[in-house]
Amino acid sequence: MRGLLKIRVNLGFLVNPFYLYCIAFSIPIIAYLLGWSKIFPGLSAYLILFFAVTFIIFIFAGYLLIQNRQDLFIRHPFNQYLYDIIFWLIILLCFINIFYMGYLPILDRTHNYREFGMPVVDPLFNSLCIFFSVNYFHSFLDTRKKKFIIYFLLILFIQIVLFRRSSIIWIITSSTFLFLLYKKKVSLLIITAGIISIPLLSYCFGLYGNARSKLSKSFVLNELGASDAFKNSGISYNHYMTYLYVSSPLANLQENINKRGEEVKKGDARDFLFYCLIPETFTIRLEKPLHLSPPVCNLITPELIAGSIFMVSFYTLGWYGMIIMFFYLFIFILLGSYVNRKWNTFGLEAFSLLSATVSLSIFSNFLNRLDVIMMLFIYPVLFHFIFTKPGKSAGSSFRILPTPKPLNAER
């Protein structure tokens, strides 16, 4: 039995943005089969066909992309003192946020935690937190220095007390992808432990969400539409919240498909441009002068607002919007892959974050968020030049990592 658990399995090939799109949207489709919610509409044949076609395209694209992924493992000398400077910059931005807002979300529940954050400072703070937490985790794997894992855990703790559940998911998801890319082959013991921990993580995730939103057990089970099958199963209602979080984006997308007419109304193309493609930070500032208003999509219930990358695009342009959004995602992945191959000092981090961006697209459209654009297109280039600048070699060291063979050569 011990010998079996020591067997190492190659899971690194799964960390591919194109493959992860297929996995991410397959999970809620499978979750639908559990029948735990009575407010979910049935999935239409057209929606299933859309995903089937896009899965085929992305599986083929993923196979082509995987051939060049070894470029991500090239390493350059670093000035390690810059890591400390950036960490304390993150802490400084955190305190500026707290002093500006005048409260801490975990201690003061009278405010809406979604409104916490100073303009300009908060996107910079949040994006640096996510980008460098993944980098600190990578640095710990390279050097085994405790300070890097301490930095990583402190940033994660900050996100918890600020009620930034999405940031926590970003950090954990990206770090998991980086670990799989770094190790490439993972023992069955770790895989088994990961599978066993899923129910615990699901419970904790639901518990944290219920506490953050102050939802009672009665409200979750009755108002949020738990089916009799779930109520009679004896499973904790905290698991039901996790179930809703995972599968409701697809339900909301289907709700819009069911309720929207075939014709596209005049002005929808403009809404698609400003609320699907242009960074939302700019759109918010243009709403008054351009008389824009956010599309009010159909929801299965007001408490569940996630609708995947495709909900707003369908609401504004119908199936044409979803198709355009799909190809925009395709181009986004190609550009992101080019950036972290061209400026590859942080290639592994950037590729892990790109993979997380695509996998989390089941929840929302992250392609028009300025902090995501900064993490994927600006930070890899900016910090590539900062960390490899001539004359910065004092106190620097190399990250040692064997150059891997192309993945197709391992098969």
N, C-alpha and C positions, 0 to 999 in steps of 0.2 A: 504493500500500500504506500509506504514511504517513497519507494522508487517511482511509483506512478505519479505522485504529487510533485516530484522533482522534474518531471518532463516539462520542457520549455516549448511554448507555442508562439509562433510568429503572429502577433496582432498588429504590428506596426503598419502593415499595408492597409488596414482599415482607416487609418488617420489620413484621409484623402477627402477634400471638400466635396468632390463629386459623389463619392460613395456615401459620405455622411448625410448628404441631402436625402438620399434614398432611405437610409436607416431612420433618419429623424422623422420623415413623414410616414414611414411604415409603422412606427410605434403607435401613434394614435389610431391608425386604421385597425391595428390588431386590438387595441384597447376597446374599440367600439364593440368587438365581439363579446366582451364581458357582460354587456347589457346592464351596467351598474347605474345608469342615469336614464330617467324617463323623459327628460327634457331635450335629449339629443335628437335631432332629425336624422332620418336614414340617409346614408350616403348615396348620391345619385350615380347612375352609370356613367354620365359624362365626366364627373369628377374623378371617378376611378380610372377612366380612360385617360384623362389628362395626366394623372400621376404615373400610369403605366408607361405612357409615351416618354414623359420626362425622365423617368427612371432609366429607361433604355438608353437615351441620349447621354445621360450623366455617367452611367456605368462604362460606356465606351470612352467617354472623355476622361474618366478617372483612370482607365487603363493606360491611356496615352500619357497622362500627367505623371504617373508613378515612375516612369522611366528616368526622369531627371531629378528625382527628389534627393538623391545623394548629395547634391550641391549644398543642401541645407547644413551639412555637417562640417563645412569648412570653418576654421576658427582663426581668429586674429588676436594679437596681444591686447590686453586691457589694462587700464589704470584702475586698480581695484578700489582706490579711495573715492572714485566717482560714485561707486555704489552707495557709500555712506552718505555722500552729499545729497544724492537723489532721495535716499530714504528720509533724511531730515527735512528735505524740501516738501515731501509728501506730508510729513507730520505738521509742518508749518502751515501748509494749505488747509489741512484738516482743522487746525485751531482757528484760522481765519474764517472758515466756513461756520464754525460753532459760534464764534464771537459775533459774527455778522447776523446770524439768525437768532441768537440769544437763547437757544435751548438745545438739548440733546434728545433726539427722537425716542430713545429707549427709556428716558426718564420723564419726559413730558408728553403725555398721550393726548393733550388737548389740541395739538396742531396736526395738520395733515403731513405725514412724513414724506409724501410725494413732492411737497413744495419746499423741502429742505434743500438749501444750497445757494451760494452766492453766484450771481450771474458772472460768466467768464471764468471765475475761479473754480467753480464746482466741476464743469466739464474737464478742465485741466487736471484737477485733483483726481477725479474718477478715472480718467484715462491713464494717468501715471500709475495709479494704484493697480489697475488691472495689468498693464503692460509689464511693470517692474516686479509685481508679485510673481508672475510667470518666470521672469528673468532670474529672480532670487531663488526660485525653486530649481531652475536649471543650474544655477551656480552652486547650489548645495549638492546636486547630483555630481557635478564635476569635481568639487574641492572637498566635500564633506565638512566644510566649516560650519559650525553651529550658528554663527551670526546670520547666515543667509536664511536658514529655516526659521530663525527668530523673527527676522524682518518679514518673511512670508506670513507667519502666523499672526504677527501684530497687525499687518494690513488686513488680513482676513477678519480679525477681531474688530477693527475699526468699522469695516463694512457691516458687521453684525449689529453693533450698537447704533449705527445710522439707519438700520432697517433697509439696507440695500440688498435685497434678496437677489435681484438680477445680477448685481456685481459679484456676489458670492458664487452664483452659478457660473458666471463667466470665468472666474478665477479657478474654480475647481475643475470645470470642464476643460479649460485650456491646459491646466497643469497635468491633468490625466492624459490628454493627447500627447503632451510633450514627453511624459514618462514612457508612453508606449513607443514613441518615435526614438527616444534615447536608448531604451533597453532593447527594442525590437522584438526580442523573444522573452516571454513572461512565463514563469512557472505555473503549473496547474494549481499549486497551493494558493498563489495570489489570486488567480482567476476564481477559484472556489470561494475564497474569503470575500472577494468582491461580490459574487452572486449572493452569498449568504447575508451580506450587509445591506442588500437592497431593501428588504422590508424595514430594517431599522432606519435607514436613510429616508425612506418614504414616510415613516411615522414622524420622524423629527422634522421633516420638511413641512408636512401638514400641520404639525403642532406649532411650528414657528409662524406659519402663515395665518393660522387661526388667532394666535396671540397678537400678531401685528395688526390684523384687521378687526380684532375684538369680535370674533364670530363664535356663537354658542353652538353646542351640539345639536340642539333642536333646529336652529336656523340652517345649519349645514345640511342636515338630513331631510328636512321638510321643504324649506324655501329653495334650496339648490337642487331639489329633484332627485334624491336618491331613490332608486327603484326598490321594490319589495324584495327582489333577489339580493340586493346588497344589505338591506336592513336585517334580513333573516340569516345572513351569512355569519354574523357575529364579528365581523371585521371592524376595527376601530374607525370612527368617522374621520380621524386624521388621515387615514389612507385614502378615504374618499376625496378629500381636498387635493391630495396629490394626483389622484386619478383625473379630477376635473382640470387641474392645472395642465396636465399632459395632453388631454384629449379635447378640451373645450375649444382650442383654436380651430380645429377642424370642424367642430360643430357650428361655430360662428360663421365660418366660411360657407358651409352648406346652407345655413340659415339665409345668408345673403343671396346665394344662388337660387334658393326657393322663392324669395320674395321680390327679386328684381326682375323688371320686365326685359324684353329682348332689345328694345331700342335704347340707344345711348342719348341721354339728354344733352342739350347744348350747354357748353361750359364744363362738361365732365373731363375733357382732355386737359384743360387748364388745371383742374383739381388733381388729376393724375400726375401732372408734371410737378406741382408744388408739394404734394403730400405723399408722393411715392419716390421721386427721383432727387429733387433738390434737398440739400440738408435742412432739416426741420428748424435749426437755429435761424437760418436765413428766412425761411417761410414765415415763422412767427413774427419777425420784424417787418415783413412785407404785407401782413394780413390787412392792416388798416389802410395803408395807401392804395393797395390793389383791390380792396373790398373782398378779401378772401375769407372763407369760413371752413373749418375742418369738416370733412364728410362725416355725417352721422350714420355709421353703419348699423345694420340690424344685428342685435345680440340675442342669444337665447335667454339671457337674464342680465340685468344691469351690473351684477357683481363680477361677471366673467367677461372681460373686455378684450382678451387676447384673440387674435384672428389670423395668425400666421403672416408671412410675407405677402400673401395673395389677397387678403380680405379687402383692403382699401382699393387695390388695383382692380378687383372685380367690381366693387361697388361703383367705381368711377367709369370704367370702360368695358365692363363685362368680360367675356372670355378673351377679347383682344387685349385687355389690360393684363390678365394673367399670363398670356403668352409673351407679351412685351416684358413683363417683370421677370419671367423665367430666363429670357435671353439676356436681360440686364444682369441678372445674377451670374449667368455664364461668363459674361465679359468681366464682371467684378472679380470672379475667381481667377481668371486668366491674368488680369492686371496685378492682383495681389500676389500671385505666384511669381510673376516677372519681377516685382519689386524685391521680394525676399531672396531671389536668386542673384539679382544685380547688386544689391547692397546687403550682403549675406552675413554681416557680423551678428545680427539678431535674427538670422534666417529661421532657426528652429522655433524661436518664440513667435515670430510673425506668422509662420505657417500654422502653428498650433492655434493662434488667435483667429486666423482666417478659417480654420476648420471649425472652431467654436462658433464663429459668426454664422456659418452656413448651417450647422447643426441646430442652432438656436433660432433659425429663421422659421421654425414651426410655430414659434410664439409671436413673432412680430417682424416688421421690416426694419432691420438694423442697418441697411445699406444707406439710409439717408440720415444717419446719426453722425454728428460731427466728431464725437469722441471715438467712434468706431473707425471713421476715416483717418483720424489722427493716429490711432494705434496701428493701422494696417499700411498706411501710405506715407505718413509724415515721420513718425517716430523711428521706424527702421532706417530711414535715410538720414535723418537728423543725428540720431545717436550713433549711427555707423561712423560718421565723420568726427563726432565728438570723442568717441572712444578709440579711434584709430588715428587721431591727429598726430602728425610728426611732432616730436618733442615731448610727448606725453608718456614716454616709455618708462619713466621712473616709477618704481613700485608696481609695474605691470607684470602680468603673467599670462601664459597661454592656457587656454582650455584644451586639455588633452582628450581627444576622442578619436578612436580608430576610424579611418575612412571606410565606410561600409561599401560592400559590393552592391551593384544595382539589384533591386528587389527581385527582378525577374530571373536573375542569375542564381538566387537561392532556391528556386523552386525545383 
